[in-house]
Structure formats: structure tokens, C-alpha cells
């Protein structure tokens, strides 16, 4: 195409210009996000597409695990900060909106559990995840592992679920004997005598369950308890199946 320009001398001056034409459309099938034809044309295409999907899912899972481990490492570090700074811990207990009972401002050793609990959403599924994360990290917490080692150690020990299972191995429920109210099997802490004389309706509820209790706070108070001492116990029901209950005791207060 030519563009006509009239010069001052009256002579017509012609200047050629280029017109950019639309790109030629490809006759090939449109590709999807992982590079395979959206319309499978052969069995080989199908197998190649499946292989790409598997690789893509593997990468997604790997990235997810890395991000999860890094996030848990950060939460673990923040919990250490709160445990070391009692004034921060008190503010954390009093100034943050809690679903249910807030943590005790007197026991900053519970920081890891409540930091994770707060960071997870308040839905049942998210709080179940919080319990899983806590069980996975509680061994590191007990041994005062450095905050910058957490993500690496999670990976080295097989991931969150394997760590949680390992930390739960010693507290599997035991079957209650006939007529027994509560089996007082306790790990790493003396048992607390629980009065066996209950109202008939209480007896009916308790005698079908056994209980295995674990303790996540390293309570010095247990050493001072005597038989018959009245206590208030904050605990979480971890598992319930058949005739057994499994709980984690978080705080014991002498009445």
C-alpha cells in the first residue's frame, strides 16, 4: 500500500509504508498449562500427558511441603520468643481473640501449642491440622532445638505425619478392665488419684472408657501433689475409639 504526500513544489511524493499483518494462525491443537495437546489424539499422547501431570503434581507437593515446613519453622521461632519474653506471652494471652478458653498467662511453656492453634483457622479441619503440627513439633520443643533447624529436621525425619506418629507412639490407648472407671496410665509423670465414688450416671459414662494421658508442659506441680489433692485439669481429647479415650493434658491447677 502506498501513502501519497504532496510536496511544497507541487510534485507528488510517494513514500512506501509497511502494514503489519495478523500472525498466521497455527493449525496445531491448543496447548494446556503443562504443554500437552488439549485434545488427545493418540494413546501415546495420553501417556505423555499423564506423565506430565504426575511431574506437575510432584512439584506442587514438593513446593507445598517446603512452604509448610518453612511456615512451621517460623511459628516455632515465634513460640520461642514468647516463652523467653513473659511480658510478650501475657500480651499474647490477653490481647488476641481466642476461640474457646485462652491460654494461661502463667505458663509460657504452652507457647508452641497456642501459637500454632492461633495461626490455623478456627474450623474443625484447620484445628485438626493444628493438633497434627503440634504433635510433630513437640519433640523438638521439649529438647529446645534451635529455631533455624526445624524445617531441615522435619524433612530429615520423614515429614510432619511421621513425626506426629512417632511422638504419639507412647500414648496409645489401653483397653479398660471390666468395672474399672479410669485407667491412670501416665507417661513421664505421677498419676493423680481420681475419686472412684461417682454418682450413678457418672459411673455409667466413665466405666466404658479407658484413658491414656500425656503431658506437654513438663509440670513441676505434679511432684508436689499428694494423694487426695483436688486439681483442675485442662486437656484435649485427641482420639476416641471403641472403649478408649486418648487425651493430652495441658495445664494442671491445684484447687
C-alpha positions as CSV (number, residue, x, y, z in Angstrom):
1,X,0.0,0.0,0.0
2,X,1.3,3.5,-0.9
3,X,0.8,6.7,1.1
4,X,0.6,9.9,-1.1
5,X,2.2,13.1,0.1
6,X,2.1,16.4,-1.9
7,X,5.4,18.3,-1.6
8,X,5.5,22.1,-1.5
9,X,6.8,22.1,-5.0
10,X,3.5,20.6,-6.1
11,X,5.0,17.3,-7.1
12,X,3.6,14.3,-5.7
13,X,5.9,12.4,-3.4
14,X,5.4,8.7,-2.8
15,X,6.5,7.0,0.4
16,X,6.1,3.3,0.9
17,X,4.9,2.1,4.3
18,X,4.7,-1.4,5.8
19,X,1.5,-2.9,7.1
20,X,1.8,-5.5,9.8
21,X,-0.4,-8.4,9.1
22,X,-2.0,-10.5,11.8
23,X,0.1,-13.5,12.8
24,X,-0.8,-16.6,10.9
25,X,-2.9,-18.9,13.0
26,X,-1.5,-22.3,13.8
27,X,-3.4,-25.4,12.8
28,X,-2.0,-27.2,15.8
29,X,-4.1,-28.0,18.8
30,X,-4.2,-25.5,21.6
31,X,-1.8,-26.5,24.4
32,X,-2.8,-26.7,28.1
33,X,-0.8,-25.4,31.1
34,X,1.6,-28.3,31.2
35,X,2.4,-28.4,27.4
36,X,0.2,-31.2,26.1
37,X,-2.5,-31.1,23.5
38,X,-5.9,-30.4,25.0
39,X,-7.4,-32.9,22.6
40,X,-5.7,-36.2,23.0
41,X,-5.1,-37.7,19.5
42,X,-3.4,-41.0,20.4
43,X,-2.6,-43.3,23.2
44,X,1.0,-42.1,23.2
45,X,-0.3,-38.5,23.7
46,X,-2.4,-39.8,26.6
47,X,0.6,-41.4,28.3
48,X,2.8,-38.4,27.8
49,X,0.0,-36.2,29.2
50,X,-0.3,-38.4,32.3
51,X,3.4,-38.3,32.8
52,X,3.4,-34.5,32.7
53,X,0.5,-34.4,35.2
54,X,2.4,-36.7,37.6
55,X,5.5,-34.5,37.3
56,X,3.4,-31.4,37.9
57,X,1.7,-32.9,41.0
58,X,5.0,-34.0,42.4
59,X,6.4,-30.4,42.0
60,X,3.2,-29.0,43.6
61,X,3.5,-31.4,46.6
62,X,7.2,-30.7,47.0
63,X,6.7,-26.9,46.9
64,X,3.8,-27.3,49.4
65,X,5.9,-29.3,51.8
66,X,8.7,-26.8,51.6
67,X,6.4,-23.9,52.3
68,X,4.7,-25.8,55.1
69,X,8.0,-26.7,56.8
70,X,9.2,-23.1,56.5
71,X,6.0,-21.7,58.0
72,X,6.1,-24.2,60.9
73,X,9.8,-23.2,61.5
74,X,8.7,-19.6,61.7
75,X,5.8,-20.4,64.1
76,X,8.2,-22.4,66.2
77,X,10.6,-19.5,66.4
78,X,7.8,-17.1,67.4
79,X,6.8,-19.5,70.2
80,X,10.4,-19.5,71.5
81,X,10.3,-15.7,71.5
82,X,7.0,-15.8,73.6
83,X,8.4,-18.3,76.0
84,X,11.5,-16.2,76.7
85,X,9.6,-12.9,77.0
86,X,7.0,-13.4,79.6
87,X,5.6,-9.9,79.0
88,X,5.0,-10.7,75.4
89,X,3.4,-14.0,76.4
90,X,1.0,-12.2,78.7
91,X,0.0,-9.8,76.0
92,X,-0.5,-12.7,73.6
93,X,-2.8,-14.4,76.0
94,X,-4.8,-11.3,76.9
95,X,-4.9,-9.2,73.7
96,X,-5.6,-11.8,71.0
97,X,-9.1,-13.0,70.3
98,X,-9.4,-16.7,71.1
99,X,-11.8,-19.3,70.1
100,X,-12.7,-21.0,73.4
101,X,-10.6,-20.7,76.5
102,X,-7.4,-18.6,76.2
103,X,-4.1,-20.0,77.3
104,X,-2.8,-19.4,80.8
105,X,-0.6,-16.3,81.1
106,X,1.3,-18.1,83.9
107,X,2.6,-21.0,81.7
108,X,4.6,-19.8,78.7
109,X,5.7,-23.4,78.1
110,X,2.5,-23.8,76.2
111,X,3.5,-21.2,73.7
112,X,4.1,-23.6,70.8
113,X,0.7,-25.2,71.1
114,X,-1.2,-21.9,71.2
115,X,0.9,-20.2,68.5
116,X,0.0,-23.0,66.1
117,X,-3.6,-23.1,67.3
118,X,-4.0,-19.3,66.7
119,X,-2.3,-19.4,63.3
120,X,-4.7,-22.0,62.0
121,X,-8.2,-21.1,61.1
122,X,-11.0,-21.9,63.7
123,X,-12.6,-24.5,61.5
124,X,-12.6,-28.1,62.8
125,X,-10.4,-29.3,59.9
126,X,-7.9,-26.5,60.5
127,X,-7.7,-27.2,64.2
128,X,-7.2,-30.8,63.5
129,X,-4.2,-29.8,61.3
130,X,-3.0,-27.6,64.2
131,X,-3.1,-30.6,66.5
132,X,-1.1,-32.6,63.9
133,X,1.5,-29.8,63.5
134,X,1.9,-29.5,67.3
135,X,2.4,-33.3,67.8
136,X,5.0,-33.2,65.1
137,X,7.0,-30.4,66.7
138,X,6.6,-31.1,70.4
139,X,9.7,-33.3,70.5
140,X,11.8,-30.5,69.1
141,X,10.2,-28.1,71.6
142,X,10.9,-30.4,74.5
143,X,14.6,-30.7,73.5
144,X,14.9,-27.0,72.9
145,X,16.0,-27.4,69.3
146,X,17.2,-24.2,67.6
147,X,14.6,-22.4,65.5
148,X,16.7,-22.4,62.4
149,X,17.0,-26.2,62.3
150,X,13.2,-27.1,62.3
151,X,12.5,-27.2,58.6
152,X,15.6,-29.3,57.9
153,X,14.8,-31.7,60.7
154,X,11.2,-32.1,59.6
155,X,12.5,-33.2,56.1
156,X,15.2,-35.4,57.5
157,X,12.7,-37.3,59.7
158,X,10.2,-38.0,57.0
159,X,7.8,-35.2,57.3
160,X,5.0,-33.9,59.5
161,X,2.8,-37.0,59.7
162,X,5.7,-39.4,60.5
163,X,6.9,-37.1,63.3
164,X,3.4,-36.8,64.7
165,X,3.0,-40.6,64.7
166,X,6.4,-41.1,66.3
167,X,5.5,-38.6,69.1
168,X,2.2,-40.4,69.6
169,X,3.6,-44.0,69.8
170,X,4.0,-44.0,73.6
171,X,0.5,-42.9,74.3
172,X,-1.7,-45.5,72.6
173,X,-5.0,-46.2,74.5
174,X,-5.2,-49.4,76.5
175,X,-8.4,-51.4,77.0
176,X,-10.1,-50.8,80.3
177,X,-10.7,-53.8,82.6
178,X,-14.3,-54.7,83.4
179,X,-15.8,-52.4,86.1
180,X,-12.8,-50.0,86.1
181,X,-13.6,-46.3,85.9
182,X,-10.4,-44.7,84.5
183,X,-7.1,-46.4,83.8
184,X,-4.5,-44.0,85.1
185,X,-1.6,-44.9,82.7
186,X,0.5,-41.7,82.6
187,X,3.8,-41.1,80.7
188,X,6.6,-39.3,82.4
189,X,4.5,-38.0,85.3
190,X,3.0,-39.5,88.5
191,X,-0.7,-40.4,88.4
192,X,-3.2,-38.2,90.1
193,X,-5.7,-40.1,92.2
194,X,-9.2,-39.6,91.0
195,X,-12.0,-40.3,93.5
196,X,-13.7,-43.5,92.4
197,X,-17.0,-42.8,94.1
198,X,-19.1,-41.2,91.4
199,X,-22.8,-40.6,91.0
200,X,-24.6,-43.5,89.2
201,X,-24.9,-41.5,86.0
202,X,-21.2,-40.6,86.1
203,X,-20.2,-44.2,86.7
204,X,-22.2,-45.3,83.7
205,X,-20.4,-42.8,81.4
206,X,-16.9,-43.4,82.7
207,X,-16.7,-47.2,83.1
208,X,-16.8,-47.9,79.4
209,X,-13.7,-45.8,78.7
210,X,-10.1,-46.1,79.5
211,X,-7.7,-43.1,79.3
212,X,-4.1,-42.6,78.4
213,X,-2.8,-39.1,79.3
214,X,0.3,-37.4,78.1
215,X,1.7,-34.1,79.3
216,X,3.1,-31.3,77.2
217,X,4.2,-28.9,79.8
218,X,6.8,-30.6,82.0
219,X,4.8,-29.8,85.1
220,X,6.7,-29.4,88.3
221,X,3.4,-29.2,90.1
222,X,3.0,-33.0,89.7
223,X,6.0,-33.5,92.1
224,X,4.2,-31.6,94.9
225,X,0.8,-33.4,94.6
226,X,-0.3,-35.7,97.4
227,X,-3.0,-38.4,97.3
228,X,-6.4,-36.8,97.5
229,X,-5.3,-33.4,96.2
230,X,-8.1,-31.6,94.3
231,X,-6.9,-30.3,90.9
232,X,-8.4,-28.7,87.9
233,X,-7.1,-30.1,84.6
234,X,-7.2,-28.6,81.1
235,X,-7.0,-31.3,78.5
236,X,-7.7,-32.0,74.8
237,X,-9.4,-35.1,73.5
238,X,-7.0,-36.4,70.8
239,X,-8.6,-39.7,69.9
240,X,-11.8,-41.6,70.7
241,X,-12.4,-45.1,69.5
242,X,-14.3,-48.1,70.9
243,X,-13.8,-48.2,74.7
244,X,-10.7,-45.9,74.8
245,X,-10.0,-42.2,75.0
246,X,-6.7,-40.6,74.4
247,X,-6.1,-37.1,75.8
248,X,-3.3,-34.5,76.2
249,X,-3.2,-32.7,79.5
250,X,-2.0,-29.1,79.0
251,X,-2.4,-27.5,82.4
252,X,-2.9,-28.6,86.0
253,X,-4.1,-26.2,88.7
254,X,-4.3,-27.2,92.3
255,X,-7.6,-26.1,93.8
